[in-house]
Amino acid sequence: MNELLPSYTLLQLIVYFLRLGTLGFGGPVALVGYMDRDLVERRQWFTEADYKEGLALAQLAPGPLAAQLAIYLGFVHFRIRGATLAGIAFVLPSFLMVLALGWAYRAFGGLVWMQAVFYGVSSAVIGIIAVSTWKLSAKNIGKDRLKWLIFAFSATLTIATQSEEVWLFLGAGVLVWLLRARPKCARSGTLHASAAPLLALLGLSAVDWGRLWQIIRYFFYAGSFVFGSGLAIVPFLYGGVVKEYGWLTDRQFLDAVAVAMITPGPVVITTGFIGYLVSGFWGAVAAALATFLPCYLFTVLPAPYFRKYGKRPGLLAFVDGVTAAAIGALAGAVVVIGVRSVKDIPAALLAVVTAALLWRFKKLPEPIIVAVAAVIGLAVYPLLQHA
């Protein structure tokens, strides 16, 4: 736990998360990797313990992984103010992007070109997150056999079930705790939050308040009870917005997921795009707020306990176990996303070349790779459709 005066200002942290939210492609696996690389290794604004505590809490609490880690890191030195501003800075850029894309989607009758862009970008993203996962694994697990065992089991289970199980993270933490730090009745507080959905003080003409309230309730529920990354919430959202409520067609839902993948920031920002299609601007605001409010509360409320008891041997062992299981789940998610996204030889080649380039050139900016992949997609996808 690092309670000394920070070596950075709150403004610097906000600027960093604004930049990450604007340029951070690759989904939760890549985003948590960028935070580790940039904030722990390069800038040394946070200790490795700070990062691991945040990652463990983000995995244990429901909601989007990367956004929760950003909120926790904001809390470390600047408490509620830092957590709030870091979370807003991280989510705002991608939210504004999906608003613009939502407007274009409605105005021009669909996103035909997006299938081509998504083809190239999603393939490159597989390479980006594969390299990020390997770096996270090598750094946080090292040569620890027990943690590699947990990693392997977690990755296998994620691939088999195509979901991330919170009981696995808890079980892994308890296992390492029992094996390496005999229980001393140390307890770190429960992950509890009771909060009502935020009733927006927004009132403009032509707002369907019944529909808006329905959106708030559904997305607040989704944000409160779906664990893991954007990978976990996508099938959950499909069951609600397509099957249960009939707000979107299958095609529109796939386009919404494509928007989330080709924009930077958290994958869960697709809820803003869905909200826009269902009920315009205020629908987007309501959906995004309702999705991210629970993750904010579930991070900020238990955070003081993680800070206070973070150096206790029992909690350190618990966090080690959760971290190993979390990284294993992320590795499994790479495989699951890869199988879903890479469906032909050109896509597979693009993923492999991306990974090779990032492996060889450590400082190659990911946004450049994403931009090139989008251009390749626009060129290659039409040829494949006519083949």
C-alpha positions in Angstrom: 0.0 0.0 0.0 1.5 3.3 -1.0 0.2 6.1 1.2 3.1 8.5 0.5 2.4 11.7 -1.5 1.9 10.6 -5.2 4.5 11.5 -7.8 1.8 12.7 -10.1 -1.2 15.1 -10.0 -4.9 14.2 -10.3 -4.9 16.2 -13.6 -2.1 14.0 -15.0 -4.1 10.9 -14.1 -7.3 12.3 -15.7 -5.3 13.2 -18.9 -3.9 9.7 -19.0 -7.3 8.0 -18.7 -8.8 10.5 -21.3 -6.0 9.4 -23.7 -6.5 5.7 -22.9 -10.2 6.0 -23.4 -9.5 7.7 -26.8 -6.7 5.4 -28.1 -6.9 2.2 -26.1 -8.1 -0.5 -28.4 -8.3 -4.2 -27.7 -11.0 -4.6 -25.1 -10.5 -5.4 -21.3 -7.5 -7.7 -21.7 -5.5 -5.1 -23.6 -6.7 -2.2 -21.5 -5.7 -3.7 -18.1 -2.3 -4.6 -19.7 -1.8 -1.0 -20.9 -2.5 0.3 -17.3 0.1 -2.1 -15.9 2.6 -1.1 -18.6 2.0 2.6 -18.4 1.2 3.3 -14.8 3.2 0.7 -12.9 6.2 -0.1 -15.1 6.9 3.1 -17.0 5.6 6.0 -14.9 5.7 4.2 -11.5 2.7 6.1 -10.3 1.4 2.9 -8.6 3.1 0.0 -6.9 2.6 -3.6 -8.2 0.5 -4.2 -5.0 -1.8 -1.3 -5.9 -2.4 -2.7 -9.4 -2.9 -6.3 -8.2 -5.4 -5.2 -5.5 -7.4 -3.3 -8.1 -7.4 -6.1 -10.6 -8.5 -8.6 -7.9 -11.4 -6.3 -6.8 -12.4 -5.6 -10.4 -12.6 -9.4 -11.0 -14.6 -10.1 -7.8 -17.2 -7.3 -8.3 -19.7 -7.2 -11.1 -19.2 -4.8 -14.0 -16.7 -4.0 -16.8 -13.2 -5.0 -15.7 -11.1 -2.2 -17.2 -13.4 0.6 -16.0 -13.4 -0.8 -12.5 -9.6 -1.0 -12.5 -9.4 2.7 -13.7 -11.8 3.7 -10.9 -9.8 1.8 -8.3 -6.5 3.4 -9.4 -8.1 6.8 -9.2 -9.2 6.0 -5.6 -5.7 4.9 -4.5 -4.3 8.4 -3.9 -7.3 10.7 -4.5 -10.1 8.8 -2.9 -13.7 9.4 -4.1 -12.8 12.5 -6.2 -10.0 10.6 -8.0 -12.2 7.5 -8.5 -15.1 9.5 -10.0 -12.9 11.7 -12.3 -10.8 8.7 -13.5 -13.9 6.7 -14.3 -15.5 9.6 -16.2 -12.3 10.3 -18.1 -11.9 6.7 -19.1 -15.5 6.2 -20.3 -16.3 9.6 -21.8 -14.3 9.4 -25.1 -15.8 6.1 -26.2 -19.3 7.2 -25.1 -19.0 10.3 -27.4 -17.8 8.1 -30.2 -20.7 5.7 -30.0 -23.1 8.6 -29.8 -21.7 9.9 -33.2 -21.8 6.4 -34.7 -25.4 6.0 -33.4 -26.4 9.2 -35.1 -24.7 8.0 -38.4 -26.4 4.6 -38.1 -29.8 6.1 -37.8 -29.2 8.8 -40.4 -27.8 6.6 -43.2 -29.7 3.4 -42.6 -27.2 1.0 -41.2 -23.4 0.5 -41.2 -22.7 -1.5 -44.3 -19.0 -0.4 -44.4 -18.6 -1.4 -40.7 -18.6 -5.1 -41.5 -15.5 -4.6 -43.6 -13.8 -2.4 -40.9 -14.8 -4.9 -38.2 -13.4 -7.7 -40.2 -9.9 -6.1 -40.2 -10.0 -4.6 -36.7 -11.3 -7.6 -34.9 -8.6 -9.8 -36.4 -5.9 -7.3 -35.3 -7.4 -7.0 -31.9 -6.9 -10.7 -31.3 -3.2 -10.3 -31.9 -3.1 -7.2 -29.5 -4.9 -8.9 -26.7 -2.9 -12.1 -27.1 0.4 -10.3 -26.6 -1.1 -8.2 -23.7 -2.2 -11.4 -22.0 1.2 -13.1 -22.4 2.9 -10.1 -20.8 0.5 -10.0 -17.9 0.9 -13.7 -17.3 4.7 -13.6 -17.4 4.9 -10.6 -15.1 2.3 -11.5 -12.5 2.7 -15.3 -12.4 6.4 -15.7 -13.1 7.6 -19.2 -12.1 5.0 -19.9 -9.4 3.7 -23.4 -10.1 0.6 -23.1 -8.0 -0.5 -19.9 -9.8 0.3 -21.4 -13.2 -2.0 -24.3 -12.2 -4.8 -21.9 -11.2 -4.1 -20.0 -14.5 -4.4 -23.1 -16.6 -7.6 -24.3 -14.9 -9.2 -20.8 -15.1 -8.3 -20.5 -18.8 -9.7 -24.0 -19.6 -12.9 -23.4 -17.8 -13.4 -20.0 -19.5 -12.9 -21.6 -22.9 -15.2 -24.5 -22.1 -18.1 -22.4 -20.7 -17.4 -19.2 -22.7 -18.0 -17.2 -19.6 -16.1 -16.0 -16.5 -17.2 -17.5 -13.2 -16.8 -15.4 -10.0 -16.8 -18.4 -7.8 -13.6 -19.5 -9.5 -11.8 -16.2 -8.6 -13.1 -16.5 -5.0 -12.1 -20.2 -4.8 -8.6 -19.5 -6.2 -8.1 -16.7 -3.7 -9.2 -18.9 -0.8 -7.0 -21.8 -2.0 -3.8 -19.7 -2.0 -4.8 -18.1 1.3 -5.2 -21.5 2.9 -2.0 -23.0 1.5 0.3 -20.0 2.0 -1.1 -17.9 4.8 -2.9 -19.7 7.6 -6.2 -18.0 8.3 -6.0 -15.4 11.0 -9.6 -14.4 10.9 -8.6 -11.5 8.8 -11.5 -10.2 6.8 -11.6 -7.5 4.2 -15.2 -6.4 4.3 -18.0 -7.6 2.0 -18.6 -6.4 -1.5 -21.9 -4.8 -0.7 -23.7 -1.9 -2.3 -27.3 -0.7 -2.1 -28.1 2.1 -4.4 -31.1 2.9 -6.5 -30.8 3.7 -10.2 -30.0 7.2 -11.1 -33.1 9.0 -12.2 -31.7 11.5 -14.6 -32.6 15.0 -14.0 -33.0 15.3 -17.8 -36.2 16.5 -19.2 -36.6 17.3 -22.8 -39.5 17.1 -25.2 -40.2 13.9 -27.1 -38.7 11.7 -24.4 -40.6 8.4 -23.9 -40.2 8.3 -20.1 -41.7 4.8 -19.9 -39.2 3.5 -22.3 -36.4 5.5 -20.6 -37.2 4.0 -17.2 -37.3 0.5 -18.7 -33.8 1.1 -20.2 -32.5 2.4 -16.8 -33.9 -0.7 -14.9 -32.6 -3.2 -17.4 -29.1 -1.8 -17.8 -28.7 -1.2 -14.1 -29.6 -4.8 -13.6 -27.1 -5.9 -16.3 -24.3 -3.8 -14.7 -25.1 -5.2 -11.2 -25.2 -8.9 -11.9 -22.8 -9.6 -14.8 -19.3 -10.5 -13.8 -16.2 -10.3 -15.9 -15.4 -8.3 -19.0 -17.4 -7.1 -22.0 -17.2 -10.7 -23.2 -19.5 -11.8 -20.4 -22.1 -9.0 -20.8 -22.6 -9.4 -24.6 -24.6 -12.7 -24.5 -26.5 -11.3 -21.5 -27.5 -8.2 -23.4 -28.5 -10.3 -26.4 -31.0 -12.2 -24.3 -32.5 -8.9 -23.0 -32.5 -6.4 -25.8 -33.2 -8.9 -28.7 -35.1 -11.8 -27.2 -36.9 -10.4 -24.2 -37.7 -6.8 -25.1 -37.3 -6.9 -28.9 -35.6 -3.5 -28.9 -33.1 -4.5 -31.7 -33.0 -7.1 -34.4 -30.2 -9.7 -34.6 -28.5 -7.6 -37.3 -28.7 -4.4 -35.3 -27.3 -6.1 -32.2 -24.3 -7.5 -34.1 -23.7 -4.0 -35.5 -23.8 -2.7 -31.9 -21.1 -5.2 -30.8 -19.1 -4.2 -33.9 -19.2 -0.6 -32.8 -17.9 -1.6 -29.4 -15.0 -3.5 -30.9 -13.9 -0.8 -33.4 -14.1 2.0 -30.8 -11.5 2.3 -28.0 -12.3 2.1 -24.3 -14.5 -0.5 -22.5 -16.4 -3.0 -24.7 -19.5 -2.4 -22.4 -19.8 1.1 -24.0 -22.0 -0.8 -26.6 -24.8 -0.2 -24.1 -24.6 3.5 -25.1 -25.0 2.6 -28.8 -27.9 0.3 -28.0 -29.6 3.0 -25.8 -29.3 5.4 -28.7 -31.0 3.1 -31.2 -33.8 2.4 -28.7 -34.5 5.9 -27.5 -32.1 8.5 -29.0 -29.7 10.7 -27.1 -31.3 10.3 -23.7 -31.6 6.6 -24.2 -27.8 6.4 -24.7 -27.2 8.5 -21.6 -29.6 6.4 -19.5 -28.1 3.1 -20.7 -24.5 4.1 -20.1 -25.1 5.7 -16.7 -27.2 2.7 -15.6 -24.5 0.3 -16.7 -21.5 2.0 -15.1 -23.1 3.2 -11.9 -23.1 -0.2 -10.2 -19.5 -0.9 -11.3 -18.5 2.5 -9.7 -20.3 1.7 -6.4 -19.0 -1.9 -6.3 -15.5 -0.5 -6.7 -15.5 2.5 -4.4 -17.4 1.0 -1.4 -15.0 -1.9 -0.7 -11.9 0.0 -1.9 -11.0 1.5 1.6 -10.9 -2.1 3.0 -8.5 -3.2 0.2 -6.3 -0.2 0.9 -6.4 -0.7 4.7 -5.7 -4.4 4.8 -3.8 -4.7 1.6 -0.5 -5.7 3.2 -1.8 -8.5 5.4 -0.3 -11.9 4.5 -3.8 -13.5 4.2 -5.1 -10.8 1.9 -1.9 -10.8 -0.2 -2.2 -14.6 -0.7 -5.9 -14.2 -1.5 -5.1 -11.5 -4.1 -2.4 -13.7 -5.6 -4.9 -16.5 -6.1 -7.5 -14.2 -7.6 -5.0 -12.5 -9.9 -3.8 -15.9 -11.3 -7.4 -17.0 -11.9 -8.3 -13.6 -13.4 -5.4 -13.7 -15.9 -6.2 -17.3 -16.8 -9.8 -16.2 -17.5 -8.5 -13.4 -19.7 -6.3 -15.9 -21.6 -9.4 -18.1 -22.1 -11.3 -15.1 -23.3 -8.7 -14.5 -26.0 -9.3 -18.0 -27.3 -13.1 -17.6 -27.2 -13.1 -14.2 -28.9 -10.5 -15.5 -31.5 -12.8 -18.5 -32.4 -15.8 -16.1 -32.8 -13.9 -13.5 -34.8 -11.3 -15.3 -36.9 -13.2 -17.3 -39.5 -10.9 -17.5 -42.5 -7.2 -17.5 -43.5 -6.7 -13.8 -44.2 -8.2 -12.9 -40.8 -6.0 -15.5 -39.1 -2.9 -14.1 -40.9 -3.8 -10.5 -39.8 -4.0 -11.7 -36.2 -0.7 -13.5 -36.3 1.1 -10.7 -38.1 -0.2 -8.2 -35.5 1.0 -10.3 -32.6 4.4 -10.8 -34.3 4.8 -7.0 -34.9 3.9 -6.1 -31.3 6.3 -8.8 -30.1 9.1 -7.6 -32.2 8.6 -3.8 -31.9 7.7 -3.2 -28.3 6.8 0.5 -28.7 4.7 0.2 -31.8 1.5 2.2 -31.1 -1.6 0.1 -31.1 -3.8 2.8 -32.7 -1.6 2.7 -35.8 -2.1 -1.1 -36.1 -5.9 -0.7 -35.7 -6.0 2.0 -38.4 -4.0 -0.1 -40.8 -6.2 -3.2 -40.0 -9.3 -1.1 -40.7 -7.9 -0.2 -44.2 -7.0 -3.8 -44.9 -10.5 -4.8 -43.9 -12.1 -2.3 -46.3 -9.9 -3.7 -49.1 -10.1 -7.4 -48.4 -13.6 -8.0 -47.1 -15.4 -7.1 -50.4 -13.2 -9.5 -52.3 -14.0 -12.3 -49.9 -17.7 -11.6 -50.2 -17.5 -11.9 -54.0 -15.2 -15.0 -54.0 
